Amino acid sequence: MFYVNARAIIERGDGGAGEIIIQTRNKPNEVALELPGGRLELYESIYDGLKREVLEETGLTVIGIEGSDKRIDTRGIQPDFEVECVEPYCVYQTINGPIDSIGMYFICTVQGQHQETGDETKDVRWASVDEVYLRMIEDPLQFSSVDRAGLRYYLQHRHGKSF
């Protein structure tokens, strides 16, 4: 099986330097810190899947996606075939391990009050970028396997953190 995922790096604060949403995965044998997101459904738009996953897991409504102004689609050109192109913040691909997947990370802004528990998640909260960085340095294994790479990319390229 091959999976396609959309994942959110939800920022608040001064230009993203403030805080991001993290949560704890709440599935048997999969307890780890992670970012909101998950699998796209068959023929689901990437942005629709991203918004759905964020709402299900955090209770928050996505109101902004960095780069969404560049989205295009081919609706109306061929009635039985449509494609969309978007610009994610970054993309991951598993190159070894038990699950074969590819996914896109998007920088998002949200509105609403986050819930503490969601769809297979608990302890949804805002964490400072510095706290997430320190946790990644001290014990990267506390984060989900996929999000270790995504967070490392984000912290290094958006915030200049070294690993």
Phi, psi and omega in degrees: 000143179236131184244149174241129184239152169238129185232146186247131166255101186266117184253150165211151181114187186293099176059028180086357181282352185276272189224159172227158177279130168235161180209169177253128176295132184238064176233150179306132178063017181225033181284114180200155173288145182204172171263154177295146177147175180176195186289142172280145174278163182305124179062021177278135175302143181302312181294321178297317178296319178300311180297319179298312181297317179299314180297314181298321187271331187239340187082002182267149178257122178290126178244349178210138176230117181302129179089358184293341178291347180265357183297139173226159172216170183252024178304138176088351180275312180226117190299333184252015181206117179231144180226144172240149174236132180227165177246101177283169174291312175203168183232142173241157171219132173287135180244000175193151177127184187281342183233127179267115182209162172226148181204163181240137173259139178233138173278125186232156165242153186224169170227159179106179179255128181289148174270156180281330177232148180217200180293102181063025178225158174212170178054042176292128182200163172275136177228141179293151177302320179296320178297314180299318178299312180298319178297321179294322179290313186290318184204082182298338182288351176285349178261154178301152184304316181290314185288342172303316180290314181298317179292321178299315178300311181300310183295321181287312188272333181264333185237001176069023180280146182256147176234000000 
